[in-house]
Amino acid sequence: QVQLVESGGGSVQAGGSLRLSCVASGYTYRMGWFRQAPGKEREGIATIRTGDGNTVYADSVKGRFTISHDNAKNTLYLQMNSLKPDDTAMYYCAATQSWLPTPRLAYAYTSWGPGTQVTVSS
């Protein structure tokens, strides 16, 4: 298991930006950002393979969100621009220590952070 701690959430107006961070303790093969709004399933919105930077994005955030990873700091980031009220959710950082065939599905991730709330008002 990897210990993960998110930060950077907050409340912003529509059109604004936030940058989330996730500090990892331990080796990670792939890391991702997931979000869950009340009454909805946990959604994988962006993932990155730490070794080569391979990324996978949900269509709902393509062009607006950018995932990145700083190997030296073992820290994951999510730059969120042009935020919409539909982006309001608890955002979770996740990690795995081995390859997985479905990087956007939550079940394959073995480590999770406690989450950070993002609220976007209109």
C-alpha positions in Angstrom: 0.0 0.0 0.0 0.9 3.6 -0.6 0.0 6.4 1.7 -1.7 9.3 0.0 -2.7 12.8 1.1 -4.6 15.2 -1.1 -4.7 19.0 -0.8 -5.7 22.0 -2.8 -9.5 21.7 -2.7 -11.8 24.6 -2.1 -14.7 26.6 -3.3 -14.5 28.6 -6.6 -16.8 30.2 -9.0 -17.6 28.7 -12.4 -14.8 29.4 -14.8 -12.2 29.4 -12.1 -9.2 27.2 -11.5 -7.8 25.0 -8.8 -4.7 22.8 -8.5 -4.9 19.6 -6.5 -1.9 17.9 -5.1 -1.4 14.4 -3.7 1.8 13.5 -1.9 2.6 9.8 -2.0 4.7 7.7 0.3 5.9 4.7 -1.5 6.3 3.4 -5.0 3.6 4.0 -7.5 3.2 2.6 -11.0 0.0 4.5 -11.9 -1.8 7.2 -10.1 -5.1 8.8 -10.7 -7.7 11.3 -9.7 -11.2 10.2 -9.0 -14.2 12.2 -8.0 -17.5 11.3 -6.4 -20.6 13.6 -6.1 -23.5 12.8 -3.9 -25.7 10.1 -5.5 -23.1 9.3 -8.2 -20.6 6.6 -8.7 -16.9 7.3 -8.2 -15.6 8.5 -11.5 -12.0 8.2 -12.8 -11.3 11.5 -14.4 -7.5 11.4 -15.0 -4.7 8.9 -14.5 -1.0 8.9 -15.2 1.7 6.2 -15.4 4.5 7.6 -13.4 7.3 5.9 -15.4 6.6 7.4 -18.8 3.8 10.0 -18.2 1.1 8.1 -20.1 -2.2 9.7 -19.4 -5.8 8.8 -19.7 -8.6 11.3 -19.3 -12.4 11.2 -19.0 -14.1 12.9 -21.8 -15.8 15.2 -19.4 -12.5 16.9 -18.4 -10.4 16.7 -21.5 -9.1 20.1 -22.4 -9.8 21.5 -19.0 -7.9 19.3 -16.6 -4.3 18.3 -16.7 -2.7 15.5 -14.7 1.0 15.5 -13.9 3.5 13.8 -11.7 6.7 15.0 -10.1 8.8 11.9 -9.6 11.4 13.7 -7.5 8.7 14.8 -5.0 6.5 11.7 -5.5 3.6 14.1 -5.9 0.6 14.0 -8.2 -1.1 17.1 -9.4 -4.4 18.0 -11.1 -4.6 21.4 -12.7 -8.3 22.1 -13.1 -9.3 25.0 -15.3 -12.7 26.3 -16.6 -14.4 24.7 -13.7 -18.1 24.0 -13.9 -20.7 23.4 -11.2 -20.8 19.7 -12.4 -17.2 19.4 -11.3 -18.4 19.7 -7.7 -17.4 16.6 -5.9 -15.0 15.0 -3.4 -11.8 14.4 -5.2 -9.6 11.4 -4.4 -6.1 10.5 -5.2 -5.4 6.8 -5.9 -2.4 4.7 -6.7 -1.4 1.2 -7.8 1.9 -0.5 -7.7 1.5 -2.6 -10.7 0.0 -2.5 -14.2 -3.7 -2.6 -14.6 -5.9 -2.9 -17.7 -8.6 -0.4 -16.8 -6.8 2.7 -15.4 -10.0 4.7 -15.0 -11.9 2.1 -12.9 -11.6 2.5 -9.2 -11.6 -1.2 -8.3 -8.1 -1.7 -9.5 -6.5 0.9 -7.3 -5.1 -0.3 -4.0 -4.3 2.9 -2.2 -6.6 5.9 -1.6 -6.3 9.3 0.0 -8.9 10.7 2.3 -10.2 13.1 -0.3 -10.4 16.9 -0.8 -13.6 18.7 -1.5 -14.1 20.8 -4.6 -17.1 23.0 -4.8 -17.9 25.1 -7.9 -20.6 27.7 -7.7 -22.5 29.2 -10.7 
